[in-house]
Amino acid sequence: MSIVASSEDASRLRLRRALQHAPLFADLDTKSLMAVEHQLTLLVLPGGAPLFRQGEAADAVYLVASGCLGVFRHEDAEGEEPLLIAEITPGNIVGEMSLLSESERTRSVAALRDSEVWRLARADFDSLTAVHHEVLPTLMRYVAARNAVPPGKRRRQPRTFAILPSGPDVPAARFAVLLASALGRIGNQVQLLGSDSLGQEPEWFARCEMESSFVLYRADPTLTPWTELCLRQADCLVVVRSADSDLPTKLPFEIEMARAGAVFHRRRELVLLHEGHEPAPGSTAPLLAGGLYGQHHHVRLDLHADIDRLGRLLTGHAVGLVMAGGGARAFTHIGVVKAMRASGVPIDLIGGTSMGAIVAAGVAARWTDEELVTRFRRSFVDANPLSDYTIPAISLFAGRRVAALLRAAFDEMDIEDLALPFFCVTANLTTSKADIHTVGRLWRWLRASVSIPGVLPPFNQAGEVHVDGGVIDNFPVRAMRRMGRGVTIGVDIDTGGALAAGADAMEPWSAWQFFRRLLWKRDETLPIPSIVRILLRSALVASTERAQEDRAIADMLIVPPMNHIDLLDWTSFDSAVEVGYRTTMECLDKARASPTGARLFLA
């Protein structure tokens, strides 16, 4: 009985503190505050529980005494998760706008943490404002001040994480300590909480959050009371399992997923731990639970770089690199990567289009600088990939040589098996949209991403026709930005100047004129471009205007000067790499003094 009384006293004490700070009651005297206190009804909301939903009748206003509530805006697209647009912390009120306007709720509100909320019914609110005329002006000033603050442009990043081991074989304690150290290199203070914190009051957990940049809750391998609390308190659920274990696992967050009528679901990430080796081809997809996770991460505990990358990806401090397509000019991306690595700028996730996607895949596979140079020189300089001419019913080349080169480089690896998060872009001619590929057989989607219409055969998948992504989106900065993981560096390739005709070129040119030119004057440049160059340039023209717009939204833009290199001149490999390296070094030197540059050099 005394325990219950003590709990009630603590709740009342938290209520009185909240009343003193709440704008609705700020001008009331002590006697009036005591009267209001007796009109309030306590609601204890576990983390994730809804307070009210969009479209419901507005019948009360609420005061937060402990914990934290989230205000969610529902998107128009069906199936889209609601967007968190505001947080309501202790001492603040919520629900007053609909009450004042006598309308339905325009937003949904739910508990982000275990929270204590006190309810003031509409009748009591009307009585309060009728007796105390000073309340309404104060409330209106509060509403006006709150609405004057523009919403943030960037996605809200998680600060509290529940580490959920999938079984007793997972080295969760070691992983938690290493992750806490990595987060400590990003934020000022990190709290690592274990099951010995189970008996603490909600205020204690709130204080841990206020005093720390990040809080890690290390849950138990089974669904214990402590694990349930971790699920309710965390912004992000980090499931950790051994990638080499074949044991079936009962995922502890399944109860969170099964909550009927939840306003929101927390971000879910999967960490796959590897012991001293990279993922085997085809080994990752069976572990991903059919798309249950927002992203998965391959982590080797013996590589500190992997833990640091995970920390940046989880907290929105990662560096994403986007590589545009551009034929032989795309080799400049190798120089960009070499410069970033030499300068200590991490590459945490990567994506691209066409030849940019192929280079990006090599980086995502963790190829060294030497491997990038050696592999691409062997595949494109020593052996021309466009040499298997065919009867041009669909394309000039059969595409078998390109497919063989890609398959030899990446074996039967899936995109999911890559060490770094990766995506590539194709143009879906069936739907007339750019498709972003993050799953599936890697060499196949790379082959699709470079299928220049008329040059290489299109790629068919499930009845849909895919061609070179540059047809629609040659510089996929927006795809990277939508991931919301941090800074986006875009490396665009100017394809202008790639096509020119001689001043004496006349129309039409007969086949005999071409033959004569090639036979007797083969050392001279043809006065009009070849069909391959025409098709390649035509494929990129449509997305040129979009690429100009995308340049403006990249946090850092690198555009190596490449007009002196032909789009099909594979022999300019070394020159392209050197230009990319030099241009990137110059850009990084300028960036060091800027706020964005400071984030780049965080690692």
C-alpha positions in Angstrom: 0.0 0.0 0.0 2.8 2.3 0.8 4.5 1.6 -2.5 1.2 2.6 -4.3 1.0 5.8 -2.2 4.6 6.6 -2.9 4.0 6.2 -6.7 0.9 8.5 -6.5 2.9 11.1 -4.6 5.6 11.0 -7.2 3.1 11.4 -10.0 1.5 14.4 -8.2 4.9 16.0 -7.7 5.7 15.7 -11.5 2.3 17.1 -12.3 2.8 20.2 -10.1 6.2 20.8 -11.7 4.6 20.6 -15.1 1.7 22.9 -14.2 4.2 25.6 -13.1 5.8 25.5 -16.6 2.8 24.9 -18.7 1.8 28.1 -20.7 -1.9 27.3 -20.2 -1.6 27.7 -16.5 1.4 30.1 -16.1 -0.7 33.1 -14.9 -2.8 31.3 -12.3 -2.4 31.8 -8.6 -1.7 28.9 -6.2 -5.3 28.4 -5.3 -6.5 28.2 -8.9 -3.7 25.8 -9.7 -4.8 23.5 -6.9 -8.3 23.6 -8.3 -7.1 22.7 -11.8 -5.1 19.9 -10.4 -8.2 18.2 -9.0 -9.8 18.4 -12.4 -7.0 16.6 -14.2 -7.1 12.9 -14.9 -3.9 10.8 -15.1 -3.2 8.7 -18.2 -0.2 6.4 -18.1 0.9 5.8 -21.7 3.4 3.1 -22.5 5.9 4.0 -25.3 4.2 3.6 -28.6 0.6 3.9 -27.3 -1.7 6.5 -29.1 -3.1 9.5 -27.2 -5.5 10.4 -29.9 -5.8 10.0 -33.7 -6.3 12.2 -36.7 -10.0 12.6 -37.4 -11.2 12.0 -33.8 -13.4 14.5 -31.9 -11.4 17.0 -29.8 -12.8 16.5 -26.3 -9.8 17.4 -24.1 -6.4 19.1 -23.8 -3.4 17.3 -22.4 -0.5 18.2 -20.2 2.7 16.1 -20.4 4.2 15.5 -16.9 7.0 13.0 -17.9 8.2 11.1 -20.9 7.7 12.4 -24.5 4.9 12.5 -27.0 5.2 12.7 -30.8 2.9 14.6 -33.2 2.5 12.7 -36.5 1.3 13.9 -39.9 -0.3 11.3 -42.1 1.0 11.3 -45.7 -1.4 11.0 -48.6 0.3 8.0 -50.1 -1.4 4.7 -49.0 0.8 2.6 -46.8 3.2 5.4 -46.0 4.4 5.6 -42.4 3.2 8.8 -40.7 5.8 11.6 -40.4 7.0 12.7 -37.0 6.7 16.6 -37.1 7.0 17.6 -33.4 7.9 16.3 -29.9 6.0 17.3 -26.8 8.2 17.3 -23.7 7.2 17.7 -20.0 5.6 21.0 -19.1 4.0 21.4 -22.6 0.4 20.9 -23.7 -1.1 19.2 -26.8 -4.5 19.1 -28.3 -5.4 22.7 -27.7 -5.7 23.8 -31.3 -8.5 21.5 -32.2 -10.2 22.3 -28.9 -10.0 26.1 -29.6 -11.3 25.7 -33.2 -13.9 23.1 -32.2 -12.8 20.8 -35.0 -11.6 17.3 -35.4 -8.0 16.3 -34.6 -5.8 17.2 -37.5 -2.8 15.2 -36.3 -2.2 11.9 -34.5 -0.3 12.0 -31.2 1.4 9.0 -29.6 3.9 8.3 -26.7 7.5 8.1 -27.9 8.5 6.9 -24.4 6.7 5.7 -21.4 4.8 8.9 -20.5 2.5 10.4 -17.9 -0.1 12.7 -19.4 -2.9 14.6 -17.5 -6.2 15.1 -19.2 -8.3 18.3 -18.9 -11.8 17.6 -20.3 -13.5 20.2 -22.6 -16.1 21.2 -20.0 -13.4 21.9 -17.4 -11.3 23.8 -20.0 -14.3 26.0 -20.9 -14.9 26.6 -17.1 -11.3 27.5 -16.6 -11.3 30.0 -19.5 -14.6 31.5 -18.4 -13.4 32.2 -14.9 -9.8 33.1 -15.7 -9.9 35.4 -18.7 -6.1 35.7 -18.7 -5.7 32.1 -19.8 -6.8 32.5 -23.4 -4.5 35.3 -24.4 -1.6 33.4 -22.8 -2.5 30.3 -24.7 -2.9 32.1 -28.0 0.6 33.7 -27.6 2.0 30.2 -27.0 0.3 28.8 -30.0 1.5 31.7 -32.2 5.1 31.3 -31.0 5.1 27.5 -31.6 3.6 27.9 -35.1 6.2 30.6 -35.9 9.0 28.0 -35.7 9.6 26.5 -39.2 9.8 22.7 -39.3 13.2 21.2 -39.7 14.3 20.3 -43.3 16.1 17.2 -42.3 14.6 14.0 -41.0 14.6 13.6 -37.2 17.4 11.3 -36.2 17.2 8.7 -33.4 19.0 9.3 -30.1 17.9 6.3 -28.2 18.7 2.7 -29.3 17.6 -0.7 -28.1 20.2 -3.3 -28.8 18.3 -6.6 -29.2 20.4 -9.7 -29.4 18.7 -12.4 -31.4 20.0 -15.2 -29.1 22.4 -16.1 -26.3 25.2 -16.8 -28.9 25.4 -13.1 -29.8 28.3 -11.1 -28.1 25.9 -8.3 -27.2 27.9 -6.9 -24.3 31.1 -6.5 -26.4 29.0 -5.1 -29.3 27.3 -2.6 -27.0 30.6 -1.3 -25.6 32.1 -0.9 -29.0 29.0 0.9 -30.4 28.9 3.2 -27.3 32.6 4.1 -28.0 31.8 4.8 -31.7 28.8 7.0 -30.7 31.0 8.8 -28.2 33.2 10.0 -31.1 30.0 11.6 -32.6 28.3 13.0 -29.5 29.5 14.4 -26.2 28.1 11.8 -23.8 26.7 8.3 -24.3 24.7 6.3 -21.7 24.7 2.5 -21.8 21.9 1.1 -19.7 21.4 -2.5 -18.7 18.7 -4.5 -16.9 19.8 -3.1 -13.5 18.0 0.1 -14.5 14.6 -1.6 -14.7 13.2 -0.2 -11.4 14.0 3.5 -12.2 11.2 6.1 -12.5 10.3 7.6 -16.0 12.0 10.8 -14.9 15.3 9.0 -14.4 15.2 7.8 -18.0 14.2 11.2 -19.2 17.2 12.7 -17.3 19.5 10.2 -19.0 18.3 11.4 -22.4 18.6 15.1 -21.5 22.2 14.7 -20.2 23.4 12.5 -23.1 23.8 12.8 -26.8 22.8 9.1 -27.2 21.3 6.4 -24.9 21.8 2.7 -25.6 19.5 0.2 -23.9 21.0 -3.3 -23.9 18.1 -5.7 -23.9 18.0 -9.3 -22.9 18.0 -12.1 -25.5 14.4 -13.0 -24.5 11.2 -10.9 -24.0 11.8 -10.0 -20.4 10.2 -6.9 -18.6 13.5 -5.1 -19.2 13.4 -6.0 -23.0 9.8 -4.7 -23.1 10.9 -1.4 -21.5 13.8 -1.1 -24.0 11.3 -1.6 -26.9 9.1 1.2 -25.5 11.9 3.7 -24.8 14.0 3.4 -28.0 13.8 5.5 -31.2 15.5 2.7 -33.1 15.5 -1.0 -32.6 18.9 -2.6 -33.5 18.7 -6.3 -33.8 22.1 -8.0 -33.6 22.7 -11.6 -34.8 25.6 -13.7 -35.9 25.6 -13.9 -39.7 27.1 -17.5 -39.5 24.5 -18.9 -37.1 21.8 -21.1 -38.7 19.8 -21.2 -35.5 16.2 -19.9 -35.9 15.6 -16.9 -33.8 12.5 -15.4 -32.0 12.9 -11.7 -32.7 12.1 -9.8 -29.5 10.5 -6.9 -31.3 7.8 -9.1 -32.9 5.5 -7.9 -30.1 6.1 -4.3 -31.2 5.3 -5.2 -34.8 2.1 -6.9 -33.7 0.6 -4.0 -31.8 -2.8 -3.5 -33.3 -3.6 0.1 -34.4 -0.2 1.5 -33.7 0.2 5.1 -34.8 3.9 4.5 -35.7 6.5 1.8 -35.8 10.0 2.4 -34.7 12.9 2.2 -37.1 14.3 -1.3 -37.3 17.9 -2.1 -38.3 19.6 -5.4 -38.5 23.3 -5.9 -37.7 25.0 -9.0 -39.0 28.2 -9.9 -37.2 30.9 -11.6 -39.2 34.0 -13.3 -37.7 37.0 -12.2 -39.8 35.5 -12.5 -43.3 33.2 -10.8 -45.7 29.6 -12.1 -46.4 29.5 -15.2 -48.7 27.5 -14.6 -52.0 23.8 -15.2 -51.5 24.1 -15.6 -47.7 22.4 -12.3 -46.6 19.0 -12.4 -48.2 17.6 -15.3 -46.1 18.4 -13.3 -43.0 16.5 -10.2 -43.8 13.0 -11.4 -42.8 11.3 -10.3 -46.0 12.0 -6.6 -45.8 11.2 -6.2 -42.1 14.3 -4.0 -41.6 14.8 -0.5 -42.8 18.5 -1.3 -43.5 20.9 -4.0 -42.7 24.6 -3.6 -41.8 27.5 -6.0 -42.2 29.9 -5.6 -39.2 33.1 -7.2 -38.4 33.9 -6.6 -34.7 37.6 -6.9 -35.5 37.3 -3.8 -37.8 36.8 -0.5 -35.9 35.9 1.1 -39.2 32.8 -1.1 -39.4 31.6 0.0 -35.9 32.3 3.6 -36.6 30.4 3.4 -39.9 27.4 1.8 -38.1 27.4 4.6 -35.6 27.3 7.2 -38.3 24.6 5.4 -40.2 22.4 4.9 -37.1 22.6 8.6 -36.1 22.4 10.4 -39.4 26.1 11.4 -39.5 27.1 9.2 -42.4 28.7 10.2 -45.7 26.9 9.0 -48.8 28.6 9.1 -52.2 26.6 9.4 -55.5 28.3 8.6 -58.8 26.9 9.7 -62.1 27.1 7.7 -65.4 29.2 8.9 -68.3 30.9 6.1 -70.2 34.7 6.1 -70.1 34.6 9.5 -68.2 33.2 7.6 -65.2 36.6 6.3 -64.4 37.2 9.6 -62.7 35.2 8.2 -59.8 38.1 6.0 -59.0 40.3 9.1 -58.5 37.5 10.6 -56.3 37.5 7.5 -54.1 41.3 7.5 -53.8 41.3 11.2 -52.7 38.5 10.7 -50.1 40.3 7.7 -48.6 43.7 9.5 -48.6 42.0 12.5 -46.8 40.3 10.4 -44.2 36.8 11.1 -45.4 34.6 8.0 -44.9 32.4 6.4 -47.5 29.5 4.9 -45.6 27.0 4.3 -48.3 27.2 4.6 -52.1 25.1 4.5 -55.2 25.1 5.4 -58.8 23.9 5.1 -62.4 25.3 3.2 -65.4 29.2 3.2 -65.3 29.0 5.2 -62.1 27.0 2.3 -60.5 29.7 -0.2 -61.6 32.5 1.8 -59.9 30.3 2.3 -56.9 29.7 -1.5 -56.6 33.5 -2.0 -56.4 33.7 0.5 -53.6 30.8 -1.2 -51.8 32.5 -4.5 -52.1 35.5 -3.0 -50.2 37.9 -3.1 -53.1 41.2 -1.4 -52.3 42.6 1.5 -54.4 44.9 -1.0 -56.2 42.0 -3.4 -56.9 39.8 -0.7 -58.3 42.6 0.4 -60.7 43.7 -3.2 -61.7 40.2 -4.6 -62.1 38.8 -1.8 -64.2 41.9 -1.5 -66.3 41.8 -5.2 -67.1 38.1 -5.2 -68.0 37.8 -1.9 -70.0 41.2 -0.9 -71.2 42.9 -4.2 -71.9 39.7 -5.7 -73.3 37.0 -3.6 -75.0 33.7 -4.6 -73.5 31.8 -3.3 -76.6 33.2 -5.7 -79.1 30.6 -8.4 -79.6 28.7 -7.0 -82.5 25.4 -8.6 -83.4 22.6 -8.3 -86.0 21.1 -4.9 -84.9 17.5 -6.0 -84.5 17.5 -4.9 -80.8 21.0 -3.5 -80.3 24.4 -3.1 -81.9 26.1 -5.4 -79.4 25.0 -8.7 -77.9 25.9 -7.6 -74.3 27.3 -11.0 -73.5 30.8 -9.7 -73.0 29.7 -7.0 -70.6 27.6 -9.5 -68.6 30.6 -11.9 -68.5 32.9 -9.2 -67.2 30.5 -8.2 -64.5 29.8 -11.7 -63.5 33.5 -12.5 -63.2 34.0 -9.4 -61.0 31.1 -9.9 -58.6 30.4 -13.7 -58.9 26.9 -14.6 -57.7 26.9 -11.8 -55.1 23.6 -10.1 -54.2 23.4 -6.4 -53.6 22.5 -7.4 -50.0 25.9 -9.1 -49.6 27.9 -5.9 -50.2 29.9 -4.6 -47.2 28.5 -1.1 -47.7 24.9 -0.1 -48.3 24.5 0.3 -52.1 22.0 1.1 -54.8 22.0 1.4 -58.5 19.5 3.0 -60.9 17.7 1.7 -64.0 15.2 3.3 -66.3 12.0 1.1 -66.3 10.5 1.5 -69.7 7.4 -0.4 -68.7 6.5 2.1 -65.9 8.4 5.1 -67.3 10.1 5.6 -63.9 13.6 5.4 -62.5 13.9 2.2 -60.3 16.2 2.1 -57.3 17.7 -1.3 -56.7 18.9 -2.3 -53.3 18.2 -6.1 -53.5 18.8 -8.8 -56.1 21.7 -10.3 -58.0 24.3 -7.6 -58.3 25.8 -8.3 -61.8 22.3 -8.5 -63.3 21.2 -5.1 -62.1 24.6 -3.6 -63.0 24.1 -5.0 -66.5 20.7 -3.4 -66.6 22.0 -0.1 -65.4 24.4 0.2 -68.4 22.0 -1.1 -71.0 22.2 2.0 -73.3 19.2 1.8 -75.6 20.3 0.6 -79.1 23.8 -0.2 -77.9 23.2 -3.1 -75.5 20.0 -5.2 -75.2 17.5 -4.1 -72.6 17.2 -6.2 -69.4 13.9 -7.9 -68.7 12.8 -8.7 -65.2 9.3 -10.0 -64.2 7.8 -8.7 -67.5 9.3 -5.2 -67.1 12.0 -3.7 -69.4 15.0 -2.0 -67.9 17.6 0.1 -69.7 20.4 2.5 -68.7 19.4 4.5 -65.7 20.8 7.6 -67.3 17.8 7.8 -69.6 15.8 9.1 -66.6 18.2 9.8 -63.7 21.9 9.9 -64.4 22.8 11.6 -61.1 20.7 10.0 -58.4 21.3 12.5 -55.6 17.6 12.5 -54.5 17.7 8.7 -54.0 20.6 9.2 -51.5 18.9 12.1 -49.8 15.7 10.2 -49.2 17.7 7.7 -47.2 18.3 10.5 -44.7 21.6 9.1 -43.3 23.7 12.3 -43.4 25.8 14.2 -45.8 25.5 13.6 -49.5 28.5 14.0 -51.8 27.6 14.0 -55.5 30.1 13.4 -58.3 28.5 14.5 -61.5 30.0 14.0 -65.0 29.5 16.7 -67.6 28.6 14.8 -70.8 28.6 18.0 -72.8 31.1 18.3 -75.6 30.9 14.6 -76.2 29.3 15.0 -79.6 30.5 17.2 -82.5 30.4 17.2 -86.2 33.0 18.6 -88.6 32.3 21.9 -90.2 32.4 20.3 -93.7 30.0 17.5 -92.8 27.2 17.4 -95.3 23.9 15.4 -95.3 23.4 12.7 -96.3 26.5 10.6 -96.0 26.3 7.3 -98.0 27.8 4.0 -96.8 30.4 4.3 -99.6 31.6 7.7 -98.3 32.0 6.3 -94.7 33.9 3.3 -96.2 36.2 5.5 -98.2 36.9 7.7 -95.2 37.7 4.7 -93.0 39.9 3.0 -95.6 42.0 5.9 -96.9 41.8 8.5 -94.1 41.4 6.4 -91.1 43.9 8.5 -89.1 41.5 11.5 -89.3 38.4 12.0 -87.1 35.2 11.3 -88.8 33.3 14.5 -89.6 30.1 13.2 -88.0 29.9 11.0 -84.8 29.5 7.2 -84.9 26.1 5.6 -84.2 27.3 4.4 -80.8 28.3 7.9 -79.7 24.9 9.2 -81.0 23.0 6.6 -79.0 25.0 7.1 -75.9 24.6 10.9 -75.9 20.9 10.5 -76.8 20.4 8.3 -73.7 21.8 11.0 -71.4 20.2 14.1 -72.9 16.8 13.5 -71.3 18.2 13.5 -67.7 20.6 16.5 -68.2 18.2 19.1 -66.9 17.3 17.0 -63.9 21.0 16.5 -63.1 21.4 20.3 -63.0 18.7 20.5 -60.4 20.2 17.7 -58.4 23.5 19.4 -58.2 21.9 22.1 -56.1 20.7 19.7 -53.4 24.0 17.8 -52.9 25.7 18.9 -49.7 29.0 18.8 -51.6 29.4 18.7 -55.4 32.4 17.5 -57.3 32.4 17.9 -61.1 35.8 16.9 -62.6 36.5 18.7 -65.9 36.2 15.8 -68.4 35.4 17.4 -71.8 38.7 16.5 -73.2 37.9 12.7 -72.7 35.6 11.0 -75.2 32.7 9.0 -73.7 34.0 5.8 -75.3 37.7 6.4 -75.0 38.6 3.6 -72.6 42.4 4.3 -73.2 42.0 7.6 -71.3 41.7 5.6 -68.1 44.7 7.0 -66.2 43.9 10.6 -67.2 40.3 10.3 -66.0 41.5 8.8 -62.6 44.0 11.6 -62.2 41.5 14.4 -62.9 39.1 12.9 -60.4 41.8 12.7 -57.7 43.0 16.2 -58.3 39.6 17.8 -58.4 38.4 16.0 -55.2 41.5 17.1 -53.3 40.8 20.7 -54.3 37.2 20.4 -53.2 38.0 18.8 -49.9 40.6 21.5 -49.1 37.9 24.1 -49.6 35.3 22.1 -47.6 37.5 21.8 -44.4 36.5 25.3 -43.3 32.8 24.9 -43.9 30.1 23.3 -41.5 29.5 20.5 -44.0 33.2 19.9 -44.4 33.5 19.5 -40.6 31.0 16.7 -40.8 32.9 15.1 -43.6 36.0 14.8 -41.5 34.2 13.6 -38.4 35.7 10.1 -38.8 
